[in-house]
Amino acid sequence: MLQSGKPRHQQISDWIRERIEEGTYTPNDQLLSENQLGEQFQVSRITVRRALQTLENEGLIYRRQGLGAFVSDQRVSQSMIRLNSFVEDMELAGLKASSHIINFTKVVCPDSITHELRVEPGKQVFRLDRLRLGDGFPIAFDITWLPPFYAQLLEGYDLENDTIYRILEEEFEIPILMGRYRLDATNADEHIAGHLQVPVNKALFLIERLSIGAKEKPVYFQRRFYRTDRVKYEVELARDKHEPGKNSSTMPLREFAPVFKKAL
């Protein structure tokens, strides 16, 4: 199974690395044992251990004494309690953000969004489609609807490298004061699947967000479709301090954080 030219332990680590990259091994999957790898590749346990040590040094795997080696999830965390832009999320996650504009045009507001943007049925709004990348790798696909007033303010700005938040807040002094979120699951249609480089009907994590300005005026409504192999969410709750024996109906939310997996 091993090829000549490279040290045997490096060939084993390359073989495991390739299967992590292609998704055969996913985060927290257990690898074959040292004995199994030795038998499969017909090498000594010392050689296998050198290969695993290489992968552990790279952060691709972690080992638990008495249990074996497991695939690391390679993800870093940042907060979602703060109202961040995609660029800010990526910076906090240690990834370089970039975007590709797929479409920015005037459309009839979908019926499902008229209430969110407070526009009458049949009225036109602007739709902005963007592919969002981290370190050059597709992470999410955004569809954003804006009332014409806010959309016209974005004309002439580089929306592939700039953010709606920054443009509105810094250039026009229009702050985004709050956001309302809905979390859901959906399947990738042909259009989104092609841009995210996933199979059609692949499960995606959907976040709907209404960004709101002064006097609770809707600024834009957005649907962000995340690749599920690139993001997950973690919640941290704190127990309320209450009298012994008295049930608490709520737990303060300390952290609601997406963790992004870097492309290998």
Secondary structure, DSSP 8 states (H G I E B T S, - for coil): ---TTS-HHHHHHHHHHHHHHTTSS-TT-B---HHHHHHHHT--HHHHHHHHHHHHHTTSEEEETTTEEEE---EEE--SSS---HHHHHHHHT--EEEEEEEEEEEE--HHHHHHHT--TT-EEEEEEEEEEETTEEEEEEEEEE-HHHHHHTTTS-TTTS-HHHIIIIIS-----EEEEEEEEEE--HHHHHHHT--TT-EEEEEEEEEE-GGG-EEEEEEEEEETTTEEEEEEE------TT---S---EEEEEEEEE---
